[in-house]
Amino acid sequence: MAVPAHWFGVPAEPGVAERLAYALKVDLLILLWLAGCVRVVASIRFRSDADRPGSAYAPPSPRLAVAAAVLQNSLEQTVLAIGSHLVLATVLRGDELIVLPALVGLYLIGRVAFAVAYPRGATARAFGMALTGGSLIAALGIAAVLIGLGR
């Protein structure tokens, strides 16, 4: 049994502008994740005498280095995610837009897994990176196929 698309606010018979607006609305959660990452780095800097001067003046503490690495990677992934979701929204039709909140969900699960596992090394964070990257590759792949089919 499929989940009805209207449960996720998918507009009925949307034009391109409505599809793009919908993509931006569901991507709000991605931007909130990124804002949270920025907040974590800012909070560490505010509370740490060693990190307060800024990255231009001293190397980061180990705690800040991890948070900054998660933030940097999340920024990169966010740009790719939102861009791919916008491209995909231009070629999806009607209830197909349900793919977008699913991709956002995969992105968020991947980012949380990546951030939690980051201090344990590359092998530990691989699942989160693969889930985030896989959802981006899927979005771009679907868009490329649909564009190739003339949408």
C-alpha positions in Angstrom: 0.0 0.0 0.0 1.4 3.3 -1.0 1.3 6.4 1.2 -1.0 9.0 -0.4 1.1 11.9 -1.8 -1.3 14.5 -0.3 -0.2 13.4 3.2 3.1 15.1 2.3 1.6 18.2 0.9 2.2 17.3 -2.8 0.1 19.8 -4.8 -2.5 18.4 -7.2 -1.7 19.0 -10.9 1.3 21.2 -10.1 3.0 23.4 -12.7 6.7 24.0 -12.7 6.6 26.9 -10.3 4.5 24.8 -7.8 6.9 21.8 -8.2 9.9 24.0 -7.5 8.1 25.6 -4.5 7.3 22.2 -3.2 10.9 21.1 -3.5 12.1 24.1 -1.6 9.5 23.5 1.1 10.6 19.9 1.7 14.2 21.0 1.6 13.6 23.2 4.6 14.6 20.2 6.8 17.9 20.0 5.0 18.6 23.7 5.6 17.6 23.2 9.3 20.2 20.4 9.5 22.8 22.7 8.1 21.9 25.5 10.4 22.2 23.1 13.3 25.7 22.2 12.2 26.6 25.9 12.1 25.2 26.3 15.6 27.2 23.5 17.0 30.5 25.0 15.6 29.5 28.4 16.9 28.7 27.0 20.3 32.0 25.2 20.6 33.9 28.4 19.6 31.9 30.5 22.1 32.7 28.1 25.0 36.3 27.3 24.1 39.1 29.8 24.9 41.4 27.9 22.5 38.9 28.1 19.6 37.4 31.5 20.2 40.0 33.5 18.2 38.9 31.9 15.0 40.3 29.4 12.5 42.5 32.1 10.9 44.5 32.5 14.1 44.9 29.0 15.6 44.4 25.4 14.7 41.0 24.0 16.0 40.7 21.9 19.1 39.9 18.2 18.5 36.3 18.8 19.5 35.9 21.8 17.1 37.8 20.0 14.3 35.2 17.2 14.3 32.3 19.6 14.3 33.9 21.8 11.6 34.5 18.7 9.4 30.9 17.6 9.8 29.7 21.2 9.0 32.0 21.4 5.9 30.8 18.0 4.6 27.2 18.8 5.3 27.5 22.1 3.5 28.9 20.3 0.4 26.1 17.7 0.6 23.4 20.3 1.1 24.4 22.2 -2.0 24.2 19.0 -4.0 21.0 17.8 -2.4 19.1 21.0 -2.9 20.4 21.4 -6.4 19.5 17.9 -7.4 16.0 18.2 -5.8 15.3 21.3 -7.7 16.4 19.7 -11.0 14.3 16.7 -10.2 11.3 18.8 -9.3 11.3 20.2 -12.8 10.8 16.8 -14.4 8.6 14.9 -11.9 4.8 15.1 -12.3 2.0 15.0 -9.8 2.3 12.2 -7.2 5.8 11.5 -8.4 6.8 14.4 -6.2 6.5 12.1 -3.2 10.1 11.1 -4.1 11.3 14.4 -2.8 10.4 14.0 0.9 11.7 10.4 0.7 15.1 11.8 -0.6 15.1 14.4 2.2 14.5 11.6 4.8 17.4 9.6 3.4 19.6 12.7 3.4 18.8 13.4 7.1 19.3 9.8 8.2 22.6 9.8 6.4 23.8 13.1 7.8 22.9 12.0 11.4 24.7 8.7 10.9 27.7 10.5 9.4 27.9 13.0 12.3 27.5 10.5 15.1 30.1 8.1 13.6 32.6 10.8 12.5 34.8 10.6 15.6 35.2 6.8 15.1 36.8 7.1 11.7 36.2 6.6 8.0 34.8 3.1 8.2 32.3 4.1 10.9 31.0 7.1 8.9 30.9 5.3 5.6 27.2 4.2 6.1 26.1 7.8 6.6 28.1 9.0 3.7 26.8 6.3 1.4 23.2 7.0 2.4 23.6 10.7 1.8 25.5 10.2 -1.5 23.3 7.4 -2.7 20.2 9.6 -2.4 22.0 12.4 -4.3 23.1 10.0 -7.0 19.5 8.6 -7.2 18.0 12.1 -7.6 20.5 13.1 -10.3 20.1 9.7 -12.1 16.3 9.9 -12.1 16.4 13.5 -13.3 18.9 12.6 -16.1 16.8 9.6 -17.3 13.6 11.7 -17.3 15.3 14.5 -19.1 16.7 12.0 -21.6 13.1 10.7 -22.1 12.0 14.2 -23.0 10.4 15.5 -19.9 
